[in-house]
Amino acid sequence: MTEPTPPDPTTGQIAPSGEPAAVLPARWDALVADLVARGVAGRPLLVSARAVTWNDGALGCPEPGVSYLQALIDGLQVVVTVDGTTYDYRFGTTDTPRLCIR
């Protein structure tokens, strides 16, 4: 039996685990559009993509003072790099990306 993952001491969130997953074209396009809107001009390279069940609507990346849906959310974590900078994107049930900034 696997030991449960302890919560992250800074966020209280349990670190997600998941299987490698494909990034659907709509989600990739949305991620690229978000990078462009942020002024990131380079070509993103996929580092990893994994299916994740998040603990709540924060998608594993809560912002202080924000309330989130308290339910398990099936989603996707996509990590890309652009010109040496890493970007950690989260998706819930929609194709709208959320950049996780820590």
ChimeraX attribute file (.defattr): number of C-alpha atoms within 10 A of each C-alpha:
attribute: neighborCount
match mode: 1-to-1
recipient: residues
	/A:1	3
	/A:2	4
	/A:3	5
	/A:4	7
	/A:5	11
	/A:6	10
	/A:7	12
	/A:8	10
	/A:9	8
	/A:10	6
	/A:11	13
	/A:12	11
	/A:13	19
	/A:14	15
	/A:15	14
	/A:16	16
	/A:17	13
	/A:18	13
	/A:19	10
	/A:20	14
	/A:21	14
	/A:22	13
	/A:23	17
	/A:24	9
	/A:25	10
	/A:26	12
	/A:27	17
	/A:28	18
	/A:29	15
	/A:30	15
	/A:31	24
	/A:32	19
	/A:33	14
	/A:34	17
	/A:35	18
	/A:36	13
	/A:37	10
	/A:38	9
	/A:39	9
	/A:40	15
	/A:41	12
	/A:42	13
	/A:43	13
	/A:44	20
	/A:45	13
	/A:46	15
	/A:47	12
	/A:48	15
	/A:49	20
	/A:50	19
	/A:51	19
	/A:52	24
	/A:53	19
	/A:54	25
	/A:55	18
	/A:56	19
	/A:57	18
	/A:58	21
	/A:59	26
	/A:60	20
	/A:61	19
	/A:62	18
	/A:63	13
	/A:64	7
	/A:65	6
	/A:66	7
	/A:67	11
	/A:68	12
	/A:69	11
	/A:70	10
	/A:71	12
	/A:72	14
	/A:73	18
	/A:74	16
	/A:75	18
	/A:76	27
	/A:77	28
	/A:78	24
	/A:79	19
	/A:80	19
	/A:81	16
	/A:82	15
	/A:83	11
	/A:84	10
	/A:85	9
	/A:86	14
	/A:87	19
	/A:88	19
	/A:89	21
	/A:90	25
	/A:91	22
	/A:92	21
	/A:93	10
	/A:94	9
	/A:95	18
	/A:96	17
	/A:97	22
	/A:98	18
	/A:99	18
	/A:100	17
	/A:101	10
	/A:102	7
